[in-house]
C-alpha cells in the first residue's frame, strides 16, 4: 500500500491484480474510489479527483443567492441564450428576494412552498409560479450532483395547479376554408405546413431543403430560427430533445412544398424573403393576420395555427394525446396534457359517440 499526503490511498487488489485508489471527501463522509490497471494510472486519477474536490468545495454556509449565481455561470455554457435570460430574470426577480438569504444546506420544502404561494398571492399567474418552481428544481438538482446538498427539496414540493385556458384557434372547417381561400398567396405553402404539421413558427422559418425527404414523404425538424438583431439570425438547436423529430407529410403538405420549391428565392431555406434572407417572425404574423382578416376570417395569432393543428389531430386520432404529443414535439406528454387535455377528452367523447352511431341497433 502506498500513500502520498493529500492524494489518498493506493493499493493493489489481490483477487484480480487491479489497483484501487481512495480519497476521503474531507468532510468526514464517505471516501471516493477509482480503479486502474497500474499504480501510476490510479495515482493520476486520484490527483485529478483531488483537484476537482478542492475546486468544488464551498463553505457549508453558502447561501442560496451565491449558489444560484454559480449555477447560472455554469448553465451559461450549455443553455440557449433565451433560456438563460429567462432563468436570470426568474432568479433575480423571484428566487433571490424570497429565499436568497437562506443557507443552501438549511433550505427546506416549506421555504419553497412559501415562495411559490407568495408569487401567486402577489397577483402573478400560476404559470409564472410554475416557471419559478421548475427553475429552482433544476438548479437544486445540480446542487445535489455537486455534492452541496443531499436532496432536492424543491422536487418534494408540488407545483401550482394550472387552470386549463381555452386555446384560441380555428375549427377544422375554418382551417379548410382558409387553405382554399388563400391558395395563390405567396406564403400559402407556409400556412399549409403550419396547419398540417403543427410545427412551431421558429421551426417552420428554420426549415431547410435538406430537411425534406421527398421520397419518404417526411420532413425533419433540426433547428429553430432566432433573430439576433435587425440584420442577423441564428439557427438554434430545437427547443427540447423531443422537438427534434421527423413528421410524415400529408398530400396537401407535399403539394405545398412542390409549389414552394418552384418559386423558392433561396437554395437553402424553404421559406425566405425575396432576397433569400430569413423571414422575420413578427412580420410573418402581421402578414398572416392581415390576409386572414381580408378574407373574412376572425383574427388569430400565427401560433394559434399550431393549436388548430393539435385540435384537428386530436379529432382525427380519437383523442390519442400521446401521438399528438410526439407530432407537436413537446418535451413530455404532461405538457401536452396541460395544454390540450380538455380537447383530448372532448375528442374521445366524439369518437365514442361516432362508434355508437355506427353500431346502433346491434347487441
SVG drawing of the C-alpha trace seen along z (x, -y; Angstrom):
<svg xmlns="http://www.w3.org/2000/svg" viewBox="-82 -46 86 60">
<polyline fill="none" stroke="black" stroke-width="0.4" points="0.0,0.0 1.3,-3.4 0.3,-6.9 1.2,-10.4 -0.2,-13.2 -3.3,-14.8 -3.7,-12.3 -5.4,-9.4 -4.5,-5.8 -3.4,-3.4 -3.3,0.4 -3.3,3.5 -6.3,5.9 -5.1,9.5 -8.1,11.1 -7.6,9.7 -4.4,7.6 -6.2,4.2 -5.1,1.1 -7.5,-0.7 -7.4,-4.3 -9.5,-6.0 -9.8,-9.7 -11.7,-11.0 -14.2,-13.7 -12.6,-16.0 -15.8,-16.4 -15.9,-13.2 -18.1,-11.5 -17.6,-8.6 -14.4,-8.2 -14.5,-8.1 -12.8,-5.4 -11.1,-5.0 -9.6,-1.9 -7.0,-1.2 -4.6,1.4 -1.4,-0.3 -0.4,-2.2 0.6,-5.3 -2.8,-5.4 -4.7,-5.3 -2.5,-8.0 -3.2,-10.2 -6.9,-9.7 -6.7,-10.5 -4.8,-13.7 -7.5,-14.8 -10.2,-13.9 -8.4,-15.8 -8.2,-18.9 -11.9,-18.6 -12.8,-18.1 -10.8,-21.2 -12.4,-23.4 -15.9,-22.2 -15.7,-22.5 -17.5,-25.5 -18.2,-26.7 -21.1,-24.8 -22.7,-28.2 -23.1,-29.1 -26.4,-30.9 -29.0,-30.3 -28.2,-33.6 -24.5,-32.7 -25.2,-29.2 -27.7,-30.5 -25.1,-32.9 -22.6,-30.0 -25.3,-27.8 -26.1,-30.4 -22.5,-30.8 -22.2,-27.1 -25.5,-26.9 -24.4,-29.7 -22.1,-27.1 -24.8,-24.9 -28.2,-26.8 -29.7,-28.7 -29.4,-32.5 -33.1,-33.0 -33.5,-30.2 -30.5,-31.6 -32.0,-35.1 -35.3,-33.7 -33.5,-31.9 -31.6,-35.1 -34.8,-37.0 -36.5,-34.4 -33.6,-34.2 -33.3,-38.0 -37.0,-38.8 -38.3,-35.8 -35.9,-33.3 -33.3,-35.6 -35.8,-38.1 -37.7,-35.2 -35.1,-32.6 -31.7,-34.1 -30.7,-34.8 -31.2,-31.2 -28.2,-28.9 -28.4,-26.3 -27.9,-23.4 -30.7,-24.7 -33.3,-25.1 -36.5,-23.0 -39.6,-22.2 -41.6,-24.7 -39.4,-27.6 -40.0,-26.6 -43.8,-26.3 -43.9,-29.7 -42.0,-31.2 -44.4,-29.6 -47.5,-30.6 -46.2,-34.1 -45.8,-34.5 -49.5,-33.6 -50.6,-35.7 -48.9,-38.7 -51.2,-38.6 -48.9,-36.9 -50.1,-33.9 -49.8,-30.2 -47.9,-29.7 -45.3,-32.2 -45.1,-30.4 -44.6,-27.1 -41.7,-28.5 -40.0,-29.7 -40.6,-26.4 -39.1,-24.5 -36.1,-26.8 -35.3,-26.2 -35.9,-22.5 -33.4,-22.4 -30.8,-24.4 -31.1,-22.3 -30.7,-19.1 -27.3,-20.5 -26.6,-21.2 -27.2,-17.6 -24.9,-16.4 -22.2,-18.8 -22.5,-17.3 -23.6,-20.5 -26.9,-19.1 -28.2,-15.6 -31.7,-16.1 -33.6,-18.3 -36.1,-20.0 -37.8,-21.8 -38.6,-18.4 -40.5,-17.5 -42.9,-20.4 -46.0,-20.1 -46.1,-22.7 -49.0,-25.1 -52.1,-23.9 -52.6,-25.4 -56.2,-26.1 -56.7,-24.9 -57.1,-28.1 -59.2,-27.8 -56.9,-27.7 -57.8,-30.1 -57.7,-28.7 -59.8,-27.9 -62.1,-24.9 -61.3,-22.3 -63.9,-23.8 -62.3,-27.3 -58.9,-25.8 -60.1,-24.1 -61.8,-27.3 -58.7,-29.4 -56.5,-26.9 -58.9,-27.1 -59.3,-30.9 -55.6,-31.7 -54.4,-29.5 -52.3,-31.6 -50.9,-33.7 -47.0,-33.7 -46.9,-32.3 -49.7,-29.7 -47.1,-26.8 -46.1,-28.2 -49.7,-28.3 -50.4,-24.8 -47.4,-23.3 -48.4,-25.2 -51.9,-23.8 -50.9,-20.2 -47.8,-19.6 -48.4,-21.8 -44.8,-23.0 -43.7,-26.0 -43.2,-29.2 -39.4,-29.2 -39.2,-25.6 -41.0,-26.4 -38.9,-29.5 -35.7,-27.5 -36.7,-24.7 -34.1,-24.0 -34.5,-22.0 -32.1,-19.4 -34.6,-18.7 -37.1,-17.5 -37.2,-13.8 -39.4,-13.8 -39.0,-10.0 -40.1,-9.2 -42.7,-12.0 -41.3,-13.4 -39.6,-16.5 -37.3,-16.6 -37.2,-19.4 -33.5,-20.1 -33.4,-23.7 -35.4,-26.8 -34.8,-30.3 -33.9,-33.0 -33.4,-36.7 -30.3,-38.2 -30.7,-41.8 -32.1,-43.6 -29.5,-42.0 -28.6,-38.7 -30.3,-35.4 -29.2,-32.2 -30.3,-28.6 -30.5,-27.2 -31.0,-23.6 -34.7,-22.6 -36.4,-23.7 -36.1,-20.2 -34.7,-16.8 -38.2,-15.6 -38.6,-18.7 -36.1,-17.2 -38.5,-14.9 -39.5,-13.6 -43.0,-14.4 -44.9,-12.5 -46.3,-14.9 -49.9,-15.0 -50.6,-15.0 -51.5,-18.7 -48.2,-19.3 -46.3,-17.7 -48.2,-19.8 -47.4,-22.9 -43.6,-22.1 -43.7,-21.5 -45.1,-24.9 -42.7,-26.5 -39.8,-24.9 -40.9,-26.3 -40.8,-29.8 -38.1,-29.5 -35.8,-32.5 -33.2,-30.5 -31.3,-27.3 -31.1,-26.6 -34.2,-27.9 -37.7,-26.7 -39.2,-30.0 -37.3,-33.2 -37.6,-36.8 -37.3,-37.6 -33.6,-38.4 -33.1,-35.0 -32.7,-36.3 -34.7,-34.6 -38.2,-35.7 -38.8,-37.7 -41.3,-36.1 -43.3,-39.3 -43.6,-40.3 -44.9,-36.8 -47.5,-37.1 -48.7,-40.6 -48.9,-39.5 -50.8,-36.3 -53.3,-38.2 -53.9,-40.9 -54.5,-38.2 -56.9,-36.3 -58.9,-39.4 -59.1,-40.5 -60.5,-37.1 -63.2,-37.3 -61.7,-35.1 -61.5,-36.0 -58.1,-37.1 -55.8,-34.7 -52.1,-34.6 -49.8,-32.7 -49.0,-30.4 -52.7,-29.6 -52.3,-27.6 -50.4,-25.1 -53.3,-24.9 -55.6,-24.5 -53.5,-21.6 -53.5,-20.0 -57.3,-20.1 -57.6,-18.6 -55.1,-15.8 -56.9,-15.0 -60.2,-14.7 -58.6,-12.5 -56.9,-10.3 -59.8,-9.9 -58.0,-11.9 -54.7,-10.0 -52.8,-12.6 -49.5,-10.5 -49.4,-10.5 -50.3,-14.2 -47.5,-15.0 -45.0,-13.2 -46.1,-15.2 -46.0,-18.5 -42.6,-17.8 -43.5,-18.6 -40.8,-17.8 -43.1,-15.5 -46.6,-14.1 -47.5,-16.0 -47.0,-19.3 -49.5,-18.1 -52.0,-17.1 -51.7,-20.5 -52.4,-22.4 -54.7,-20.1 -56.1,-17.7 -59.6,-19.2 -59.6,-18.9 -58.5,-15.3 -61.3,-14.4 -63.8,-16.0 -62.3,-14.2 -62.6,-10.9 -66.2,-11.6 -66.9,-12.4 -65.1,-9.2 -67.3,-7.2 -70.5,-8.8 -69.4,-8.1 -68.9,-4.5 -72.3,-4.4 -73.9,-5.7 -72.0,-3.0 -73.1,-0.2 -76.6,-1.5 -79.1,1.4 -76.6,4.0 -76.3,6.1"/>
</svg>
